[in-house]
Amino acid sequence: MSRQHRKPKQLTLYGKFDCLSPLRVKPPLVAPPAAPQTTTPHPPKQLKTFIDLFAGVGGFHLAASRQGLECVFASEIDQAAGEVYAANFGLAPAGDITAINARDIPDHDLLCAGFPCQPFSIIGSRGGFEDTRGTLFFDIARILAEKRPTAFILENVRQLVTAGGGVIMRRILETLEELGYQVEYRILNALDYGLPQKRERVLIVGRLDTMDGFDWPEPVKRRKTLKQLLEKNPDKRHFVSERIARARRDAHQTDISPTIWHENKGGNIASHSFSCALRAGASYNYLLVDGKRRLTPREMFRLQGFPDTFKLHEKDSQCRKQAGNSVPVPMIEAAIRSLAHAGTTQAEGRQRQAVRAVANRPDSAGGHPCDRQAACASPRHRA
């Protein structure tokens, strides 16, 4: 009788094991599959420190420090401006930036520079970094290349955008992108940021990590009026003689008061409820309040958004020059705020901006005829 093979009897022990040959463990209840592992993106680097190039009396310093940043280095070639800077911030600026080794500059997160508008005729057709040699912008570029700060903000006159048929601006942007930065630019007007001064400037901003979520600051709905900025009891030395004042009033009448009269060298007068752009040159002598007097040094700095606690140079001529060379502080502060929030979600960024805007909103309402800010037609410009 042949032997028959039988299957081994299956034994179950309390539902935990299947006893076949050989024994094997019954798998436990199956959990839902784990979510695939993803790499969490690094949050954008917080801007904590900055350097201030072509610093003047410290408009950028004032704007950045209001956003909680600490200045670790400043440079200004003009001795009188440097003295005012040191008196206000306790930091003596280094001198000529072209003579400073980039390696000697402290590490920093943000580079600020209102670089002088040179003729830039030296810029040719080579393109990129090397094409900027011999210009003061080259010193900005070499410091960015050496120190690699997270972000930068540059300021210049609006004519920089179209100078040389646009070649100059294109070379500057190419250089910044060649250094690894994501770059945007736009023309902003101080009138849109709480000041009664029509001062249009191009701002160029960029970050190494990301510009996602970056929004150019929105114009504020309120701004100070010219009347609020005028001193109540200005010194008599700022007034013209009654004969000259009467002649001006006879030649030019206005129903609005107060106004700033802009009188050119030819004697032509135009009056506005806001100031034209302050300049460092002799045109300051033609900024008149209702044709009666020139603006005082304190009024000029108020037009740029400086507080009355800011210490001024003892000479009026230096004050005129320094105010004209400065930047509109509220406009620069708004741009730095937006740049610092780049990389956050748009909701977070806008919420933070809204909180800051309410806290820093000027005291009074007022409109102006230039309701739309000019913007550059560029892929780097966002509406």
Secondary structure, 3 states (H helix, E strand, C coil): CCCCCCCCCCEEECCCEEECCCCEECCCCCCCCCCCCCCCCCCCCCCCEEEEECCCCCHHHHHHHHCCCEEEEEECCCHHHHHHHHHHHCCCCECCHHHCCHHHCCCCCEEEECCCCCCCCCCCCCCCHHHHCCCHHHHHHHHHHHHCCCEEEEEEEHHHHCHHHHHHHHHHHHHHHHCCCEEEEEEEEHHHHCCCEECEEEEEEEECCCCCCCCCCCCCCECCCHHHHCCCCCCHHHECCHHHHHHHHHHCCCCCCCCEEEECCCCCEEEECCEECCCCCHHHHHEEECCCEECCHHHHHHHCCCCCCCCCCCCHHHHHHHHHHCCCHHHHHHHHHHHHCCCCCHHHHHHHHHHHHHHCCCCCECCCCCCCCCCCCCCCCCC
